[in-house]
Amino acid sequence: MPLPRLLPPLLLLTLLAGCTVGPDYQRPSAPLSTQFKEAAGWKAARPRDDQAKGAWWQRYDDPQLSALLTQVAVSNQNVAQYQALYRQARALVRESRAETLPSATLDAKTTRSENASSSDSGSTSAGGATVRNADSLSLGLSWDLDLWGRLRRTLEEDRASAQASAAELANATLSAQAELAQDYFQLRVLDRRLTLYEQTLADYRRYLAVIQNKYDEQLASRADLAQARTQLESADANRLALTTQRAQLEHAIALLLGKPPADFALAADPRWQARLPDIPAGLPTALLERRPDIAQAERQVAAANAAIGVATAAYYPDLTLSASGGYQSSLLGELLKTPSRFWSLGPTLSGTLFDFGATRASVGQARAAYDAKVASYRQTVLTALGEVEDDLVALRVLGPELAAQRRAVAAARDSASVTRDQYEAGIIDYLDVATTQATQLSQEQSLLQLESSQLVTSVQLQMALGGDWQAARLADAP
């Protein structure tokens, strides 16, 4: 058929290519509350107040912590794995986009065959046999017109999957950063706890020397001396246990930075003081834009929705327009001459007439997978709400708990001071002194542990609120 007569039907088919089967995506509803139950007493978020003003860890005003956390996105190997998966997803999008466009192939071929006899002008005889040469050069064009949107739905699915991969990368980075921050705060509080033990051990050694002198002068009993030694050794054992914990936290930080533990050290800082930031809780709806795991789940729903269209398109035939042309000759010197030219042009329509319900089953599978992703998305939202509520109530209760513990520490110090004076005046036995000193040490250690819990919980709340991440960043994904 001459090419001018093919143009009208081809133009009509091109117009039909705008049809896309399958449901258009609508973001599923999420089980959100109007406010956080445990947000009473938290600062209400003002307009744009929940927008990121720099990296979330800068709110702690700790330069060393900031220096460590900026390395996570570069050096952490788990993050590097998700970065590679994201690049893979982007490449798949480019591949799917290319499949919606025409493709061209170039084929150059030469063959040499032998027959028992032949009279062709392009053959030569050798030893009673005929050798035949055949050379060809051709260019082929092919274009799947995608009448029902199968390729476009595939591109839509791959694009949503790539955006889900971008959100997964953000979530992995946030998780690694939050884990490092928690380890860092626990390590710094351990530095203070170890300093407290060192000071306490120094006091115990001085007191043991005093009791030893009294024992030598028969002014103290052997029980008093044994009790003082027991108290000293017990405190030293606890100090050594904390030293092990600190080393393990240092090793964990090294691994999060992608370094061997032997190549990383964090010098002790016994004077370190924490700055607890003010974290506005905002509204539950903000989690949809702030939590990368929620964004990932929502993008997976979008990909599953597009997959329904891909499966539905199998009900309809595919139309491919192909054209080819070139030269073919048995003599290489005659290959590019007009008599050796050939060409072909025509559409190909192919479809399934009967498949025993396989297509219907595939569509049903895609719809079930979509329903599963919707349920997973809603559960992710519920989990996020629960995490924020848990961290809010924990921080709210830790405030007065810390205040009460500080009062307990002050009372324990006063009690220990009074009993020491009474012992030196000979009013009470050393056992009473040891008891009050042990109580003082225990209360001071409990105070530092509560401060550590408060810092760790604040990091967990930062993570539960999404850090400084915004779903708008997915616009940069393909």
Rosetta blueprint (number, residue, H / E / L):
1 M L
2 P L
3 L H
4 P H
5 R H
6 L H
7 L H
8 P H
9 P H
10 L H
11 L H
12 L H
13 L H
14 T H
15 L H
16 L H
17 A L
18 G L
19 C L
20 T L
21 V L
22 G L
23 P L
24 D L
25 Y L
26 Q L
27 R L
28 P L
29 S L
30 A L
31 P L
32 L L
33 S L
34 T L
35 Q L
36 F L
37 K L
38 E L
39 A L
40 A L
41 G L
42 W L
43 K L
44 A L
45 A L
46 R L
47 P L
48 R L
49 D L
50 D L
51 Q L
52 A L
53 K L
54 G L
55 A L
56 W H
57 W H
58 Q H
59 R H
60 Y H
61 D L
62 D L
63 P H
64 Q H
65 L H
66 S H
67 A H
68 L H
69 L H
70 T L
71 Q L
72 V H
73 A H
74 V H
75 S H
76 N L
77 Q H
78 N H
79 V H
80 A H
81 Q H
82 Y H
83 Q H
84 A H
85 L H
86 Y H
87 R H
88 Q H
89 A H
90 R H
91 A H
92 L H
93 V H
94 R H
95 E H
96 S H
97 R H
98 A H
99 E H
100 T L
101 L L
102 P L
103 S E
104 A E
105 T E
106 L E
107 D E
108 A E
109 K E
110 T E
111 T E
112 R E
113 S E
114 E E
115 N E
116 A L
117 S L
118 S L
119 S L
120 D L
121 S L
122 G L
123 S E
124 T E
125 S E
126 A E
127 G L
128 G L
129 A E
130 T E
131 V E
132 R E
133 N E
134 A E
135 D E
136 S E
137 L E
138 S E
139 L E
140 G E
141 L E
142 S E
143 W E
144 D E
145 L L
146 D L
147 L L
148 W L
149 G L
150 R H
151 L H
152 R H
153 R H
154 T H
155 L H
156 E H
157 E H
158 D H
159 R H
160 A H
161 S H
162 A H
163 Q H
164 A H
165 S H
166 A H
167 A H
168 E H
169 L H
170 A H
171 N H
172 A H
173 T H
174 L H
175 S H
176 A H
177 Q H
178 A H
179 E H
180 L H
181 A H
182 Q H
183 D H
184 Y H
185 F H
186 Q H
187 L H
188 R H
189 V H
190 L H
191 D H
192 R H
193 R H
194 L H
195 T H
196 L H
197 Y H
198 E H
199 Q H
200 T H
201 L H
202 A H
203 D H
204 Y H
205 R H
206 R H
207 Y H
208 L H
209 A H
210 V H
211 I H
212 Q H
213 N H
214 K H
215 Y H
216 D H
217 E L
218 Q L
219 L L
220 A L
221 S L
222 R H
223 A H
224 D H
225 L H
226 A H
227 Q H
228 A H
229 R H
230 T H
231 Q H
232 L H
233 E H
234 S H
235 A H
236 D H
237 A H
238 N H
239 R H
240 L H
241 A H
242 L H
243 T H
244 T H
245 Q H
246 R H
247 A H
248 Q H
249 L H
250 E H
251 H H
252 A H
253 I H
254 A H
255 L H
256 L H
257 L L
258 G L
259 K L
260 P L
261 P H
262 A H
263 D H
264 F L
265 A L
266 L L
267 A L
268 A L
269 D L
270 P L
271 R L
272 W L
273 Q L
274 A L
275 R L
276 L L
277 P L
278 D L
279 I L
280 P L
281 A L
282 G L
283 L L
284 P H
285 T H
286 A H
287 L H
288 L H
289 E H
290 R H
291 R L
292 P H
293 D H
294 I H
295 A H
296 Q H
297 A H
298 E H
299 R H
300 Q H
301 V H
302 A H
303 A H
304 A H
305 N H
306 A H
307 A H
308 I H
309 G H
310 V H
311 A H
312 T H
313 A H
314 A H
315 Y H
316 Y L
317 P L
318 D E
319 L E
320 T E
321 L E
322 S E
323 A E
324 S E
325 G E
326 G E
327 Y E
328 Q E
329 S E
330 S L
331 L L
332 L H
333 G H
334 E H
335 L L
336 L L
337 K L
338 T H
339 P H
340 S H
341 R E
342 F E
343 W E
344 S E
345 L E
346 G E
347 P E
348 T E
349 L E
350 S E
351 G L
352 T L
353 L L
354 F L
355 D L
356 F L
357 G L
358 A H
359 T H
360 R H
361 A H
362 S H
363 V H
364 G H
365 Q H
366 A H
367 R H
368 A H
369 A H
370 Y H
371 D H
372 A H
373 K H
374 V H
375 A H
376 S H
377 Y H
378 R H
379 Q H
380 T H
381 V H
382 L H
383 T H
384 A H
385 L H
386 G H
387 E H
388 V H
389 E H
390 D H
391 D H
392 L H
393 V H
394 A H
395 L H
396 R H
397 V H
398 L H
399 G H
400 P H
401 E H
402 L H
403 A H
404 A H
405 Q H
406 R H
407 R H
408 A H
409 V H
410 A H
411 A H
412 A H
413 R H
414 D H
415 S H
416 A H
417 S H
418 V H
419 T H
420 R H
421 D H
422 Q H
423 Y H
424 E H
425 A L
426 G L
427 I L
428 I L
429 D L
430 Y H
431 L H
432 D H
433 V H
434 A H
435 T H
436 T H
437 Q H
438 A H
439 T H
440 Q H
441 L H
442 S H
443 Q H
444 E H
445 Q H
446 S H
447 L H
448 L H
449 Q H
450 L H
451 E H
452 S H
453 S H
454 Q H
455 L H
456 V H
457 T H
458 S H
459 V H
460 Q H
461 L H
462 Q H
463 M H
464 A H
465 L L
466 G L
467 G L
468 D L
469 W L
470 Q L
471 A H
472 A H
473 R H
474 L H
475 A H
476 D H
477 A L
478 P L
